[in-house]
Amino acid sequence: MKDVFLHIKLIEQASEENHPAIMIQEISDEETNTNGSVFKLTFACNSAISSPAVSGALDTSSVCCKNLQIFEKKGFTLGIVTLLIQTGHEKSFKTRIENALKSASKKPKSSTMKLPFGLCGCQEESTKGRDLGDVEEDYEWQTVISGRDGIGKWLLNYDAVEITDQIGPSSFKGVYKGKKVGIEKLKGCDKGNSYEFELRKDLLELMTFGHKNILPFHGVFLDDNHGLCVVSKLMEGGSVHQLIVKNKKIQTKEVLRIVTDVAEGIKFMNDHGVAYRDLNTQRILLDKRGNACLGDMGIIAACKSVSEAMEYETDGYRWLAPEIISGDPENVTESWMSNAYSYGMIIWEMVCGEIAYSAYSPVQAAVGIAACGLRPEIPDACPQILRSLMIKCWNDCPSKRPHFSEILSTLSRFNNNNTNSTAK
């Protein structure tokens, strides 16, 4: 736990000072020969750094990386490195390390053009023959959206959508074409800002297919007060997270119905080669009858204001699989295996009626999950079928976690056995 508090301190320091924060400790190593000393380097920086970049920057004729762990999320990096320092270079290597980390953490200039309310793939029409510096801040919305690939049909006329009630910090109820809809304001996408965003075509296909366990997507529109907003079906039952906060403990019958709906939705996505990103109870939505569907999984990529630094959003660590937390962000992405791990966390929260690792900060939870094998304790009263699913979903070996077809078969057999027992 001492290390966890050190990590938090370094992260806070790096965030405040806007350059890498480091801690160097000399450690004993029986395998070390007389040609050098072993040091443990712990560092944090407010930019993404890959493992190859760190080792490449640190490895010199006098410094050798023996072991390297990188934890990265949302552009923030925590690193733990074991270094062998050649004899005679102990006094000067700290400055070299600071310079190496600063060099490795330099962010490359973006090659993407940022336009006011620009859609990915739509820039060419309105910027042909113009330099980036020529882009005007007062572009009309209709000018920028006249793109290709049929994206324009998902951009709704602002007067076709009516916002009626606010139901959350950035969410609203509204009406579109006479139907009740849910409206979500996109963070950082205020009117007048210059930013970039992307409409993901793989998710567009899934969210407009009509699957009962995938939230239907209607489009996006520009509101005079709230900026860019996503319009989807209104789920009047709120999220599973809200249900847990309100009721604390959910009845087993209801848990089974919800987890079956969630598994159906994720299986549909996985069968189409798409993994759900950041799966958690806040993203599982309920209709007024209690049927569940997977909420918006980022069909519009997160907006980034030109003048606004990216936030280090860590709360999702509580549900993420260990290989996603600790993996190299350049090579690791969510998969059916990481979805299975997060699915187990969702079951646990519904069974226990509380948020996972609530006694830990997000960073403490991240380090515990990825480096120490931390998993929640399953209560004795938990039904055996749910206990078994959680244990399988949390397997340390990702490939040994159950596919969602297997999860659905297990739930179906249990429900059939219960139905037969009741009939008798």
N, C-alpha and C positions, 0 to 999 in steps of 0.2 A: 504493500500500500504506500510505502514511503516513495517508491519510484513513481507511482501514479500522481502524487502531489507535485513531484518534481516536473513531470510532464506538463501538468496544468500550468505551473508557474512559468515554464519556458514558452508555452503557447501564448499566454497572456502577455509576456514580455515581447515576443516577436510581433504580436498584433499591435502593441503600443508603439514600438520603436521602428517598425517597418523594415527590419533587417533581421537575418537569422540570429536566434538566441541559442547559445551553446553552453554546455556544462562538460568539463573534462575531468575524469577521475582516473588515477593510476590504479591498476588492479594487478594482482599476482596471477601468474600463469606458469604452471609447472612445466608446460611444454616449451616455454620460451627459452631460447639459448642466450648466451652471454652477449649477443650482438645487438640487443635492443631491449626496450621496455614496452609493456602492454598498457594501453589506455582505453577507457570506455568513453566514447563521445556520444552525448545525447544532444540533439538539436531540434529546434522547431523553426519553421519559417512560413510566412503567409503567402506561399505560392507552391504550385505543384512541382515536385522534383522526382524523377524516376530513379530507380536503383542504379541503372547503368550510368546516369549522369553523375550521381554522387560518387560511386566507386571510381569513375573516370577522372573526376576532379580531384579526388583525394590521393589516389595512387601515384606516388612519385618514387624516385630512387631512394628516398629516405623514409617514406611512409607507405605502409602496406595495409589494405583492408582485409582483416581476417574473417570478420562476420558482419553482416549488414541486414537490418530490418527497417522497412519503410512502411509507415501507416499514413495513408492519404485520403482526404475526403473534401470535396468541394473546393479544391484549390489550396488546401492547407496541408502541410507535411510535418510529421513527427518522425525522426530517425534515431536509431540506436546502432552505433557502429563500434566494433572492437578493432583497434588499430595497433599495429606493431611499429614502433618508432625506433629507427636506427640509433645506436649509441652516439651521443654527441650532438643530436638534433632535438633533444627534449625541450630546450628553452625556446627555440624559434618556431616550433611546429604549430603552436596555437594561432599565430598570425597567419600562417600558411593555410590552416584549416578554415579560418574566417573568410579569407579571400576566395578559397576554393568553393565554399558554400554559396557565397554571394554570386560567384560566377555561374555556378550550376543552377541557381534559382532565378536567373534573369529570364524574364518572360519574353518569348519571341514576339515580334510585331505581328498583329493579326493581319491576315491576307484577305479577310472578309470585309466588304464595304458595309459600313453602318449607315442606314438611311432612316429618316423619320418614318416610323410605322412601316418598315420595309419587310416584305416576305421573302424568304429564301427562294431563289430562282426567279424573282420578279424584277431584279435590279436592271437587267440589261435593257429592258424596254424604255426605262425612263432616264438611264444614265449613259446611253450609248455615245461614245465619242467624248465623254467628259472625264476629267480627273476627279479624284476623291475630293480635292479641295474645292471643286466647283459645285458640290452638292449643296443645295439651298435648304435652309431650315424651314422655309415656309411652303414646302411642297404640299400640294393638295392631296388628301387621302386617296381620291379617285385616280389620281395620276400614278401614284406609287403602286397601287394594287393591280394595275392592268397588266398582270403577268401571264404566264403560260401554264400549261399542264392542268387546266381546269381548277386551279386553286381559287380563282375569283368567285366561284359559285358558293364557297363557304364563308364569304365575307358578307354579312347581313347588313341591310340598310339600317342605319341607326334608329330611324323612326318606326321600324317594324318590330322593335323589341321595347317592351315597357318594364322598367324596374318598379316593383311594388313595395317590397319589404326587405330590410337588411336582417339577415339571420346569423351573421358572423362578421369578423373583422374585415373580410374581403369577399364575402359571399352574400348573395341576394336571392329573393324570389322574384319572378317576373312572368310576363306573358309574351308568347311568340306565336303568331298565327292562331290565336284563340286558345292555346294550350299553356298550362302552367309549366314553367321551365326554371331550372337552376342556373344562376349566373355567377361566375367566378371572376373577380378582378385579378389580372395578372400582376404580380409584384414587380415594381420597377417600370411598368409600362404605362406611366401616366401620360396624359395628353401634353404635347409640347416637347417631350423628351425625344432624343435621338437614340435608337437602340436597334438591335437585331433579334429576329426570332425565326423559328422554322416550324412549318407544319409537317409533322411526320406522316408520310404516306402509308407506312406499314400499320400505324395505329389508326389512321383514318379509315382504312379498309375494315379493321376489326370493329371500330366503334360505330360504323354505319351498316354493319352486316345484319343487325337485328337480333343478336344472341341475347337471351334473357338475363344472362349474368355479366354482361358488359354494358357499361353506361352508354346510352345513345348520345352521339354528338350531333348538334344542330348547326354550329358554326361559330364565328367570332364577329364582334362588332365594336365600333368605337363610340363610347359614351362621353358626352360632354364633361361630366363630372368625374368619372372613374377611369377614363382611358380605355385601354384594350381589355375586353372581357370575353370569356368563353361561355357559350350557351349550350346547355345539355338538358337532359330530362331531369325534372325535379324529383328528388328522392325524399319524400315527406317524412320518412322515419329517421332521418339523420344518419350519422355514422355509427359503426359498432363501438368506436371509442366513446361517443356520447352516451350510448346505451350502457356501457360499463360504468362510466362515471355516475350515471343516474341511478342504476339498479344495483351496482356493485357486483352482484352475482347473477349470472344468467342461468336459467333452467337448462338441464342437460338436453332435453328435447329440442329446445331452441338453438342451443349450441350446435347440435348435430345438423339441423336444417341449414344454419348459416355456413358451417364449414363445408357442407356438401355443395351449396351454391358457389362458394369461393373456389372449390376444387374444380367444378365444372367450368368456371370462367377461365381459370389459369390453364387448364388442359386445352381449352379452345385456343388460347393464345400460343401455348407451347407447340401445339400441333401445326400452327402457322409460322413457326420459327421465331416467335417473339417471346421474350421473358418480361414479366412485370417488374418495373423498377420501383425500389423502395416500398415493398409491400408491407403494410401495417394496418392496424384497426381503424386509423383515421381515414384510410382510403377505401374502406369497405362500406358501402352505403346500403340503406334499407328503404324499401317502399313502405307504404302505410300498413301493409299486411305482414311486414317482417321479412319479406323475401330480399335476399342480398344480391348485390352486383358489385363488380370491381369499378371503382371510381376512376376519374380521369388520371391516366398514367403518364401525363406529359405530352399530349398530342401537340400542344404548342410548347416548344422548347423554352426553358426558363429565359425570361428577358433579362438583358443586362444593360443598364443605362450607361451611356458613355462616361458620365461624370460620377458614377457610383461604383465603389469597390465591391467585389463579390463577397458575400458573407460566408462565414465558416459555419455551415449548418450541420450540426452533429447529432441532433436528436434521433435521427434515423438509425444511428449506430445500434440502438437497442434491439432492432429487429434484423439487422443485416447479418449475413453469414460470415464466419471468420475469414474465409478466403477472399471475400470482397473487401473487408476492412483492411486486411494486411497486404493485399495484392498490389502489384504495380498498376497504377491507374491507366497506363498506356496499353496494357495487355489484358486486364481483367474486366469482364463485364458480367452483368447478371445473367443467370441461366436457369433452366428448370431445377437444377440442383440447389442454387441459392434461393429460388422461390420456395422449394420444399422446406428449407431451414426456416425462412420467415413465416411460412404457413404453420409450422410447429409453435412459433412464438405467439401467433394469433390465437391458436387453440388454448395455449397456457393462459393468456390474458382473459379470455372468456370464461375459462374454468375457475380461475382464481378471483376474477373481478377486480383486478388491479393492473397498473402499468408495470411492465417488466423492468427490473433493476431500478425501481423508484428510489432506493436508498443511495444510488450511485449517480454521479454526474455523467453526462454522455461520454466524456473522454475516459472516465474511470471504467465505464461499461465497455467501451471499445477495447481498451487495453486488456481487460479481463477476458473478454470473449476471444480476441485474436491471439493473445499471448499466453493466457493461463487456462484456457478451456472452460471458462465460466459458463454455466447454464443455470436456468432457474430451477428451484426445487419444486418437484411435482407433489401436490398434497396427497395424503393417504386416501382421501375420499374421492379422488378422481376416478371416473369410470375407466375400466381396463382398456377399452378400445381407444380412448383418447390418450391414455398414458402411453400405450404402445406406439401410436402414431407420432407423438411428440418425441419419444426416444429415437425412433427411426429417422425422423426428419432432422434431428440434431446430430446425426452421425458425423464424427470428425472427418471421415472420408466422404467427400461430396458425391462420388459416383455410387456409393452404397445407400444413399437416401432414396426413398421410394418415388417412382414416377407418379404423376397424378392419376393416370389410369389405374394404377395399383391402389392408390388411396381411395378412389371412387369405388373400386370393387370391394374393398374392405368395408367401407361405409354401407354399401348396398347390401352386402351379406348380413351385416349387423341389423340393418333396418328390416330386412326380410325375416330374420330369425325372431325379432321382436314382434313383428306383425303376426307371425304364425303362433307364437306363444300366447299373444293376446286373444287370438281367435279360439284357441283351445280352452 
